[in-house]
Amino acid sequence: MREIPIESTAPPIAVTQGRPALLASRHMVSSCHYLATFAGARMFERGGNAIDAGVAAGIALNVIERHLTDFGGVAPIIVFRPGMAAPETIDGLGHWPASLNLETYRARHGDEMPIGVARSVTPAAADAWLTALARHGRLSLAEVLAPSIELCDGFPVYPRLAMAIERLEERLRQWPTSAAVFLPNGRPPRVGEILVQRELGALFRRLVTIERAHQSMAARDSIYQGDIAEQIAAFMREAGGAITKDDLRAQRVRIEAPVHSSYRGVDVYACGPWSQGPLVPMTLNILEGYDVATLGPGSLAFLHRYVEAFKLAAADREGFFGDPEQVDVPIGGLLQKEYAEERQGLIDDGRAYPELPPPGDPWRFEGRAGHAGYRPRIAAGVGAPDTSFACAMDAEGNAFAATPSDPGLGAPLVRGLGMIVSTRGAQLWTTPGHPSAIAPRKRPRLTPNPALLMKDGRALMPFGCPGEDAQCQAMVQVVCNIVDFGMNTQAAIEAPRVISRSFPWTFHPHAYEPGVLTVEGRVPPDVREGLARLGHLIRELPDFSPAAAGVCAVRRLEGGTLEAGADPRRESYAAGW
């Protein structure tokens, strides 16, 4: 018998990805910060399910990613449990003040949208977290909030948070309630120093006390109808915001069926057109008309067709998406396979469309007539806010994904509560005629959009990411990497990406750069050059860039093993058992 080399082989084994795809049999969590992932994983040790874990991880992100999220922000969620007929979404999205219409707003601010409370909508993340927990979780609020309370008592500042606070120091100094937390000792905290958030921790402890004295939704009601609502409304009056106690009382998350399509036998569920979520199934519907697997991952042929397909879907997003409670959105037509086939016919394999294509006519595919889609104008500027993400699955088949957002550094902290009031109004338009233009009690068209793949009635993969308008682009590329190219979840996430800028970014001022395609440095030079020859205006990114989003996912393999990936473009990590 002779020795057979296992590791030191000839030829040597090549490492083809930076991290392994994690495998586990009982449960898995993946999120955009390692501490949040561990917060979620602790719920399984206490007897919780994937929903408990996902909510715990999401609220932990509200504590540790203050430059990206907030407990008073937004938190759209998608959930599935065995026995449900289909997944459900919880919009986690607030509404514009009832007292403020577009004309009044423009009289005060013109086309500008000042940073701070002038952008405020009702805070909805807390509503979403507590609703998901009450409907689908097993654990008490005290158990789920325990890791976040510990984190409020202090966690080490990491490089990206330190950089964000330093860059926003001048802004934070104008808001005493925020400066007291984020500029301890009168300066931005340094990497490794401990950041303490006493008021936010006190709010969490207060909610636990309320739950113990009453019942699970009593904590939620105190935020929107009780003494906490009084504090929020009083602070908004003082700060010059328009959110009132009546607005808070009217806040209620919408629980509804997600939009649905399929891709090569896999069911694709996404958030509705109150978000950009339908872009994922819409783009996949167009790509389904190609034999993508034969094109090759990262090839010129694939990337060009993918970008052009996404631009067609994005044209319909700009043309039709808005709050369905106030806007007639032809979502049924937009998701029809026949409509996707018609749109695919507009793709020129030899030339990139130089700008955003015109929106289509999805009304015909619903058997009715409707208005022409809105066509955007070119705009410059930067929409800076970003987002986070968490997902979880367990061996029972429960699946959860959430995309919390609204930077806690983007508005003054409410005195005594340690949270902001959502600034998601920056994803409304000051442009008359836009389907997502400002209107009383209107929900902004949200960029955060968790999604879920299913197969044969079972959850297959909750997934999503931060990244503003890069989110759906990264999500589609990851799905293709898995379904078409057979990659494991981590490899699919790490693969180099391209991100189009050839449509308006959703954050004010809605920057739109026709033809621009940002490309990570690992995309081979010949592919970059080929894209340029086809007419794409190439802008290079570093090899791994947060500008290309930061996907996290958990996938059920054949046989039930759970496989997770977490994006190295952020502080993302997965953990399971």
C-alpha positions as CSV (number, residue, x, y, z in Angstrom):
1,M,0.0,0.0,0.0
2,R,1.4,3.4,-0.9
3,E,0.7,7.0,0.2
4,I,-1.7,8.9,-1.9
5,P,-1.4,12.7,-1.6
6,I,-4.6,14.5,-0.5
7,E,-3.5,18.1,-0.3
8,S,0.0,18.3,-1.8
9,T,-1.0,16.9,-5.2
10,A,0.7,16.9,-8.5
11,P,-0.3,19.1,-10.2
12,P,-1.1,21.3,-7.2
13,I,-4.7,21.9,-6.3
14,A,-5.9,25.5,-7.3
15,V,-8.0,27.5,-4.9
16,T,-10.7,29.0,-7.1
17,Q,-12.7,31.0,-4.5
18,G,-11.7,33.1,-1.5
19,R,-14.0,31.4,1.0
20,P,-15.7,28.0,1.0
21,A,-19.4,27.5,0.6
22,L,-20.5,26.7,4.1
23,L,-22.4,23.4,4.6
24,A,-24.7,22.5,7.5
25,S,-27.5,20.1,8.2
26,R,-29.7,21.9,10.8
27,H,-29.7,25.6,10.3
28,M,-27.8,28.5,8.5
29,V,-27.7,32.3,8.7
30,S,-25.9,34.7,6.3
31,S,-25.8,38.4,6.7
32,C,-23.8,41.5,5.8
33,H,-22.0,41.6,9.2
34,Y,-20.4,38.8,11.1
35,L,-21.8,39.9,14.5
36,A,-25.3,40.0,13.1
37,T,-24.9,36.5,11.7
38,F,-23.8,35.2,15.1
39,A,-26.7,37.1,16.7
40,G,-29.1,35.1,14.4
41,A,-27.4,31.8,15.0
42,R,-27.9,32.1,18.7
43,M,-31.6,31.9,18.2
44,F,-31.4,28.3,17.0
45,E,-29.6,27.4,20.3
46,R,-32.6,28.7,22.1
47,G,-35.1,26.6,20.1
48,G,-36.0,29.3,17.5
49,N,-36.6,28.9,13.8
50,A,-35.3,30.7,10.8
51,I,-37.7,33.6,11.3
52,D,-36.4,34.1,14.9
53,A,-32.9,34.0,13.6
54,G,-33.5,36.3,10.7
55,V,-35.2,38.9,12.8
56,A,-32.5,38.7,15.5
57,A,-29.8,39.2,12.7
58,G,-31.8,42.0,11.1
59,I,-32.2,44.0,14.3
60,A,-28.5,43.4,15.1
61,L,-27.7,45.0,11.8
62,N,-29.7,48.1,12.9
63,V,-27.3,48.3,15.8
64,I,-23.9,47.6,14.2
65,E,-24.4,49.0,10.6
66,R,-25.6,52.5,11.6
67,H,-24.1,53.9,8.4
68,L,-26.5,51.6,6.4
69,T,-29.6,50.8,8.5
70,D,-31.7,51.9,11.4
71,F,-34.5,50.4,13.7
72,G,-36.6,53.4,12.6
73,G,-35.9,52.8,8.9
74,V,-37.3,50.2,6.4
75,A,-37.1,46.4,6.5
76,P,-38.9,44.5,3.6
77,I,-39.2,40.8,4.4
78,I,-40.1,37.6,2.6
79,V,-41.0,34.5,4.6
80,F,-42.0,30.9,3.9
81,R,-42.9,28.1,6.3
82,P,-43.9,24.6,5.4
83,G,-47.7,24.4,5.2
84,M,-48.1,27.9,3.7
85,A,-49.6,27.9,0.2
86,A,-47.0,30.4,-0.9
87,P,-44.5,32.8,0.6
88,E,-45.6,36.1,1.9
89,T,-44.0,39.6,1.9
90,I,-44.1,42.1,4.7
91,D,-43.4,45.5,3.1
92,G,-41.6,47.1,6.0
93,L,-42.0,50.4,4.2
94,G,-43.4,53.7,5.6
95,H,-45.5,56.3,3.9
96,W,-45.1,60.0,3.1
97,P,-46.7,62.5,5.5
98,A,-50.5,62.8,5.0
99,S,-50.3,66.6,5.2
100,L,-47.7,67.1,2.5
101,N,-48.5,67.0,-1.3
102,L,-46.1,67.5,-4.2
103,E,-47.1,71.1,-4.8
104,T,-46.5,72.1,-1.2
105,Y,-43.2,70.3,-1.1
106,R,-42.0,71.9,-4.3
107,A,-43.0,75.3,-3.0
108,R,-40.7,74.8,0.0
109,H,-37.8,72.9,-1.6
110,G,-38.1,73.0,-5.4
111,D,-36.5,69.9,-6.9
112,E,-34.2,69.6,-3.9
113,M,-34.6,67.0,-1.1
114,P,-32.7,68.3,1.9
115,I,-30.8,65.7,4.0
116,G,-32.6,65.0,7.3
117,V,-36.2,65.1,8.4
118,A,-37.4,66.7,5.1
119,R,-37.1,63.2,3.6
120,S,-39.0,61.4,6.4
121,V,-41.6,58.8,6.0
122,T,-43.1,56.8,8.8
123,P,-40.6,54.4,10.5
124,A,-41.5,50.9,9.4
125,A,-38.6,48.5,10.2
126,A,-39.8,48.0,13.8
127,D,-43.3,47.3,12.6
128,A,-41.9,44.7,10.1
129,W,-39.6,43.0,12.6
130,L,-42.2,42.7,15.3
131,T,-44.9,41.6,12.9
132,A,-42.7,38.8,11.4
133,L,-41.8,37.6,14.8
134,A,-45.5,37.5,16.0
135,R,-46.7,35.7,12.8
136,H,-43.9,33.2,12.3
137,G,-41.4,33.1,15.2
138,R,-41.3,30.9,18.2
139,L,-39.2,32.9,20.7
140,S,-40.1,35.9,22.8
141,L,-39.1,39.4,22.0
142,A,-36.8,39.3,25.0
143,E,-34.9,36.4,23.5
144,V,-34.7,37.8,20.0
145,L,-33.5,41.3,21.3
146,A,-31.0,39.9,23.7
147,P,-28.0,40.0,21.3
148,S,-28.9,43.5,20.1
149,I,-29.1,44.7,23.7
150,E,-25.6,43.4,24.3
151,L,-24.4,45.1,21.1
152,C,-25.9,48.4,22.3
153,D,-23.8,48.1,25.4
154,G,-20.8,48.2,23.2
155,F,-19.2,46.6,20.1
156,P,-15.8,47.3,18.4
157,V,-15.9,49.8,15.6
158,Y,-14.9,48.3,12.3
159,P,-13.1,50.1,9.4
160,R,-16.1,50.9,7.1
161,L,-18.2,52.2,10.0
162,A,-15.2,54.3,11.3
163,M,-14.7,55.7,7.8
164,A,-18.4,56.6,7.4
165,I,-18.6,58.4,10.7
166,E,-15.4,60.3,9.9
167,R,-16.7,61.4,6.5
168,L,-20.0,62.6,8.0
169,E,-18.5,64.2,11.0
170,E,-19.5,67.8,10.0
171,R,-23.1,66.7,9.4
172,L,-23.3,64.8,12.7
173,R,-22.1,67.8,14.7
174,Q,-25.2,69.7,13.5
175,W,-27.4,67.1,15.2
176,P,-26.7,67.1,19.0
177,T,-28.6,63.8,19.6
178,S,-26.5,62.1,16.9
179,A,-23.2,63.6,17.9
180,A,-23.6,62.4,21.4
181,V,-23.7,58.8,20.2
182,F,-21.4,58.8,17.1
183,L,-18.8,61.3,18.2
184,P,-18.0,60.1,21.6
185,N,-15.2,62.1,23.3
186,G,-15.9,64.8,20.7
187,R,-14.5,62.9,17.7
188,P,-15.2,60.0,15.4
189,P,-14.4,56.7,17.0
190,R,-11.3,54.8,15.7
191,V,-11.2,51.3,14.5
192,G,-11.3,48.9,17.5
193,E,-12.8,51.4,19.9
194,I,-16.1,50.5,21.6
195,L,-19.2,52.2,20.4
196,V,-22.0,52.4,23.0
197,Q,-25.6,53.2,22.1
198,R,-27.3,53.6,25.5
199,E,-30.6,55.1,24.3
200,L,-31.2,52.5,21.7
201,G,-30.4,49.8,24.2
202,A,-32.8,51.4,26.6
203,L,-35.5,51.4,23.9
204,F,-35.0,47.7,23.3
205,R,-35.2,47.0,27.1
206,R,-38.4,49.1,27.2
207,L,-40.0,47.0,24.5
208,V,-39.1,43.8,26.3
209,T,-40.7,45.2,29.5
210,I,-43.9,46.1,27.5
211,E,-44.1,42.7,25.9
212,R,-43.7,40.9,29.3
213,A,-46.5,43.0,30.8
214,H,-48.9,42.6,27.9
215,Q,-48.4,40.5,24.7
216,S,-46.2,40.3,21.7
217,M,-47.7,43.2,19.6
218,A,-48.0,45.5,22.6
219,A,-44.4,46.5,22.0
220,R,-45.2,47.3,18.4
221,D,-48.3,49.3,19.4
222,S,-46.3,51.4,21.8
223,I,-44.1,52.6,19.0
224,Y,-47.0,53.6,16.7
225,Q,-49.8,54.5,19.1
226,G,-48.4,54.9,22.6
227,D,-45.8,56.8,24.5
228,I,-43.0,56.1,22.1
229,A,-45.1,57.5,19.3
230,E,-45.6,60.6,21.4
231,Q,-41.8,61.0,21.7
232,I,-41.3,60.5,18.0
233,A,-44.0,63.0,17.0
234,A,-42.7,65.6,19.5
235,F,-39.2,65.3,18.2
236,M,-40.4,65.6,14.6
237,R,-42.2,68.9,15.4
238,E,-39.1,70.2,17.1
239,A,-36.8,69.2,14.2
240,G,-39.1,70.6,11.5
241,G,-40.4,67.3,10.1
242,A,-43.9,66.6,8.9
243,I,-44.5,63.2,10.4
244,T,-47.3,63.5,13.0
245,K,-48.8,61.3,15.6
246,D,-51.7,60.6,13.2
247,D,-49.2,59.4,10.5
248,L,-47.6,57.1,13.1
249,R,-51.0,55.7,14.1
250,A,-51.8,55.0,10.4
251,Q,-48.6,53.1,9.9
252,R,-49.2,49.4,9.3
253,V,-47.1,47.0,7.3
254,R,-48.7,45.4,4.3
255,I,-48.7,41.6,4.3
256,E,-49.3,40.2,0.8
257,A,-48.4,37.7,-1.8
258,P,-45.1,38.3,-3.6
259,V,-44.8,38.7,-7.4
260,H,-44.0,35.3,-9.0
261,S,-42.5,33.9,-12.1
262,S,-40.2,30.9,-12.9
263,Y,-36.8,30.4,-14.4
264,R,-35.9,27.1,-15.9
265,G,-38.2,25.2,-13.5
266,V,-37.3,27.2,-10.4
267,D,-40.0,29.4,-8.9
268,V,-38.9,33.0,-8.4
269,Y,-40.7,35.1,-5.7
270,A,-39.9,38.8,-5.2
271,C,-41.3,41.9,-3.6
272,G,-44.1,43.8,-5.4
273,P,-43.8,47.0,-7.5
274,W,-43.8,49.1,-4.3
275,S,-40.1,48.1,-4.6
276,Q,-37.8,47.3,-7.5
277,G,-38.2,43.6,-6.6
278,P,-40.0,42.6,-9.9
279,L,-36.9,43.5,-11.8
280,V,-35.4,40.1,-10.8
281,P,-38.2,37.9,-12.3
282,M,-38.7,40.3,-15.2
283,T,-35.0,40.1,-16.2
284,L,-34.8,36.4,-15.7
285,N,-37.9,36.0,-18.0
286,I,-36.1,37.8,-20.8
287,L,-32.9,35.7,-20.2
288,E,-34.9,32.5,-20.3
289,G,-35.2,33.0,-24.0
290,Y,-31.4,32.4,-24.4
291,D,-29.5,29.2,-23.8
292,V,-27.5,31.0,-21.2
293,A,-25.6,27.9,-20.0
294,T,-23.8,27.6,-23.4
295,L,-22.7,31.2,-23.3
296,G,-20.3,30.7,-20.4
297,P,-20.0,32.5,-17.1
298,G,-18.5,36.0,-17.4
299,S,-18.4,35.7,-21.2
300,L,-18.9,38.7,-23.5
301,A,-21.9,37.0,-25.0
302,F,-23.6,36.5,-21.6
303,L,-22.7,39.8,-20.1
304,H,-23.9,41.9,-23.1
305,R,-27.2,40.0,-23.3
306,Y,-27.7,40.2,-19.5
307,V,-27.0,44.0,-19.4
308,E,-29.4,44.7,-22.3
309,A,-32.1,42.5,-20.7
310,F,-31.8,44.3,-17.5
311,K,-32.0,47.7,-19.2
312,L,-35.3,46.6,-20.8
313,A,-36.7,45.6,-17.4
314,A,-35.4,48.8,-15.9
315,A,-37.2,50.9,-18.6
316,D,-40.4,49.3,-17.4
317,R,-39.5,50.0,-13.8
318,E,-39.2,53.7,-14.6
319,G,-42.2,53.6,-16.8
320,F,-44.7,51.9,-14.4
321,F,-43.5,51.1,-10.9
322,G,-45.0,52.9,-7.9
323,D,-47.1,52.4,-4.8
324,P,-49.9,50.1,-6.1
325,E,-52.3,51.6,-3.6
326,Q,-52.0,54.9,-5.5
327,V,-50.7,53.9,-9.0
328,D,-52.1,51.4,-11.5
329,V,-49.2,49.1,-12.2
330,P,-49.6,46.5,-14.9
331,I,-47.6,43.9,-13.0
332,G,-49.5,41.0,-14.5
333,G,-48.5,42.0,-18.0
334,L,-44.9,42.8,-17.0
335,L,-44.4,39.3,-15.7
336,Q,-45.9,37.5,-18.7
337,K,-43.5,35.2,-20.5
338,E,-45.0,36.4,-23.8
339,Y,-44.2,40.0,-22.9
340,A,-40.6,39.0,-22.0
341,E,-40.3,37.3,-25.4
342,E,-41.5,40.5,-27.1
343,R,-38.9,42.5,-25.1
344,Q,-36.1,40.1,-25.8
345,G,-36.7,40.7,-29.5
346,L,-35.4,44.3,-29.0
347,I,-31.9,43.1,-27.9
348,D,-29.3,43.6,-30.6
349,D,-26.5,41.1,-30.1
350,G,-24.1,43.4,-32.0
351,R,-24.8,46.7,-30.3
352,A,-25.7,48.1,-26.9
353,Y,-28.7,50.4,-26.6
354,P,-27.1,53.8,-25.9
355,E,-29.5,54.8,-23.2
356,L,-32.5,53.4,-21.4
357,P,-34.8,51.8,-24.0
358,P,-38.4,53.0,-24.1
359,P,-40.8,51.2,-21.8
360,G,-43.0,48.6,-23.4
361,D,-46.8,48.1,-23.6
362,P,-47.5,45.5,-20.9
363,W,-51.2,46.5,-20.8
364,R,-52.0,44.4,-23.9
365,F,-50.8,41.3,-22.0
366,E,-53.5,42.0,-19.3
367,G,-56.2,42.5,-22.0
368,R,-56.6,46.2,-21.4
369,A,-55.3,49.6,-22.4
370,G,-53.3,51.9,-20.2
371,H,-51.1,55.0,-20.2
372,A,-47.7,55.1,-21.8
373,G,-44.8,54.5,-19.5
374,Y,-42.9,57.4,-18.1
375,R,-39.5,58.2,-19.7
376,P,-36.9,59.7,-17.5
377,R,-34.6,62.6,-18.0
378,I,-30.8,62.6,-17.7
379,A,-29.6,63.7,-14.2
380,A,-26.3,64.1,-12.4
381,G,-25.5,63.9,-8.7
382,V,-24.9,61.2,-6.0
383,G,-27.5,59.3,-4.0
384,A,-25.4,58.1,-1.1
385,P,-27.5,56.0,1.2
386,D,-27.0,52.2,1.2
387,T,-28.5,49.1,2.8
388,S,-27.9,45.7,4.5
389,F,-29.2,42.1,4.3
390,A,-29.9,39.0,6.4
391,C,-31.3,35.6,5.5
392,A,-31.8,32.3,7.3
393,M,-33.0,28.7,6.7
394,D,-33.5,25.6,8.9
395,A,-33.9,21.9,8.3
396,E,-37.7,22.2,8.8
397,G,-37.9,24.2,5.6
398,N,-38.5,27.6,7.1
399,A,-36.9,30.5,5.1
400,F,-36.5,34.2,5.8
401,A,-34.9,37.1,4.0
402,A,-34.9,40.8,4.9
403,T,-33.2,43.9,3.5
404,P,-33.1,46.5,6.2
405,S,-32.0,50.0,5.3
406,D,-32.0,53.8,6.0
407,P,-28.7,55.0,7.5
408,G,-28.8,56.0,11.1
409,L,-26.3,58.8,10.1
410,G,-28.8,60.3,7.6
411,A,-31.0,62.1,10.0
412,P,-30.9,63.2,13.7
413,L,-31.5,60.5,16.3
414,V,-34.8,60.9,18.1
415,R,-34.0,62.1,21.6
416,G,-34.3,59.4,24.2
417,L,-34.8,56.6,21.6
418,G,-31.5,56.3,19.7
419,M,-33.1,55.8,16.3
420,I,-34.0,58.0,13.4
421,V,-37.3,58.4,11.5
422,S,-37.0,56.8,8.1
423,T,-35.5,59.0,5.4
424,R,-36.8,56.7,2.6
425,G,-38.7,59.7,1.2
426,A,-35.6,60.3,-0.8
427,Q,-36.8,57.5,-3.1
428,L,-39.8,59.5,-4.1
429,W,-39.6,61.9,-7.0
430,T,-40.2,65.7,-7.0
431,T,-41.1,65.3,-10.7
432,P,-44.8,65.7,-11.6
433,G,-46.0,62.7,-13.7
434,H,-43.5,60.2,-12.4
435,P,-45.3,57.1,-11.1
436,S,-43.3,57.4,-7.8
437,A,-43.8,61.2,-7.4
438,I,-44.5,62.6,-4.0
439,A,-48.2,62.3,-2.8
440,P,-49.8,62.2,0.7
441,R,-49.5,58.8,2.4
442,K,-47.6,57.3,-0.6
443,R,-45.0,54.7,-0.2
444,P,-41.7,55.4,-2.0
445,R,-40.6,52.9,-4.6
446,L,-38.1,51.0,-2.5
447,T,-34.8,49.7,-3.6
448,P,-34.4,47.0,-0.9
449,N,-36.0,43.8,-2.1
450,P,-35.4,40.4,-0.6
451,A,-36.2,37.4,-2.8
452,L,-36.8,33.7,-2.5
453,L,-36.3,30.8,-4.9
454,M,-38.5,27.7,-4.5
455,K,-38.8,24.3,-6.1
456,D,-41.5,21.7,-5.8
457,G,-43.3,23.7,-3.1
458,R,-40.2,23.9,-0.9
459,A,-37.9,26.8,-0.1
460,L,-34.8,26.6,-2.2
461,M,-32.9,29.8,-1.6
462,P,-33.6,33.1,0.3
463,F,-31.2,35.7,-1.1
464,G,-30.7,39.4,-1.5
465,C,-28.2,42.2,-0.9
466,P,-27.5,45.9,-0.2
467,G,-26.4,48.1,-3.1
468,E,-29.2,50.5,-4.0
469,D,-29.9,50.0,-7.7
470,A,-27.2,47.5,-8.1
471,Q,-29.2,45.0,-5.9
472,C,-31.4,43.4,-8.5
473,Q,-28.5,43.3,-11.0
474,A,-26.3,41.4,-8.6
475,M,-29.2,39.1,-7.6
476,V,-29.9,38.2,-11.2
477,Q,-26.2,37.4,-11.9
478,V,-26.0,35.2,-8.8
479,V,-29.1,33.3,-9.9
480,C,-27.6,32.7,-13.4
481,N,-24.3,31.6,-11.9
482,I,-26.1,28.9,-9.8
483,V,-29.0,27.8,-12.1
484,D,-27.2,28.2,-15.5
485,F,-23.5,27.8,-14.7
486,G,-23.7,25.3,-11.8
487,M,-21.6,27.2,-9.3
488,N,-21.8,26.7,-5.6
489,T,-23.4,29.5,-3.6
490,Q,-20.2,31.1,-2.5
491,A,-18.6,30.9,-5.9
492,A,-21.7,32.4,-7.5
493,I,-21.5,35.3,-5.1
494,E,-17.8,35.9,-5.5
495,A,-17.8,35.8,-9.3
496,P,-17.0,39.2,-10.9
497,R,-19.9,41.4,-11.7
498,V,-21.0,44.2,-14.0
499,I,-23.4,46.9,-12.9
500,S,-25.2,49.2,-15.3
501,R,-25.8,52.9,-14.6
502,S,-27.9,53.4,-17.7
503,F,-31.1,54.2,-15.9
504,P,-32.0,56.6,-13.0
505,W,-30.7,55.7,-9.6
506,T,-33.6,55.6,-7.2
507,F,-32.2,57.8,-4.5
508,H,-32.6,61.6,-5.0
509,P,-31.3,63.2,-7.2
510,H,-31.9,60.1,-9.4
511,A,-28.6,60.2,-11.3
512,Y,-28.8,58.7,-14.8
513,E,-25.7,58.0,-16.9
514,P,-26.8,56.6,-20.3
515,G,-24.7,53.7,-21.5
516,V,-22.4,53.6,-18.5
517,L,-21.4,50.1,-17.4
518,T,-19.3,49.6,-14.3
519,V,-17.1,46.5,-14.5
520,E,-15.1,44.8,-11.7
521,G,-11.4,44.5,-12.4
522,R,-11.5,40.7,-12.5
523,V,-13.6,40.7,-15.7
524,P,-10.9,39.8,-18.3
525,P,-9.5,42.6,-20.5
526,D,-10.8,41.0,-23.7
527,V,-14.3,40.9,-22.3
528,R,-14.1,44.5,-21.2
529,E,-12.8,45.5,-24.6
530,G,-15.5,43.5,-26.3
531,L,-18.2,45.3,-24.2
532,A,-16.7,48.6,-25.2
533,R,-16.8,47.7,-28.9
534,L,-20.5,46.9,-28.5
535,G,-21.1,50.4,-27.3
536,H,-21.1,50.0,-23.5
537,L,-19.3,53.0,-21.8
538,I,-16.9,51.1,-19.5
539,R,-16.0,52.4,-16.0
540,E,-13.7,50.1,-14.1
541,L,-14.2,49.1,-10.5
542,P,-11.7,47.4,-8.2
543,D,-11.4,43.7,-8.3
544,F,-14.0,43.3,-5.4
545,S,-16.1,46.4,-4.9
546,P,-19.1,47.2,-2.6
547,A,-20.3,49.2,-5.6
548,A,-21.2,45.8,-7.1
549,A,-23.5,45.0,-4.2
550,G,-23.0,42.4,-1.5
551,V,-25.1,39.2,-1.9
552,C,-25.9,36.8,0.9
553,A,-27.8,33.5,0.3
554,V,-28.6,30.2,1.9
555,R,-29.5,27.3,-0.5
556,R,-31.0,23.9,0.1
557,L,-29.2,21.2,-1.8
558,E,-30.6,17.9,-3.0
559,G,-31.0,15.8,0.1
560,G,-31.6,18.7,2.4
561,T,-28.1,20.0,3.2
562,L,-27.9,23.7,3.6
563,E,-25.2,25.6,1.6
564,A,-24.5,29.3,2.4
565,G,-22.5,32.1,0.8
566,A,-21.6,35.5,2.0
567,D,-20.1,38.3,-0.1
568,P,-16.5,39.4,0.6
569,R,-17.3,42.8,-0.8
570,R,-18.8,43.6,2.6
571,E,-18.3,42.4,6.2
572,S,-20.6,39.5,5.3
573,Y,-20.3,36.1,6.9
574,A,-22.4,32.9,7.1
575,A,-22.7,30.5,10.0
576,G,-24.5,27.2,10.5
577,W,-24.6,23.8,12.2
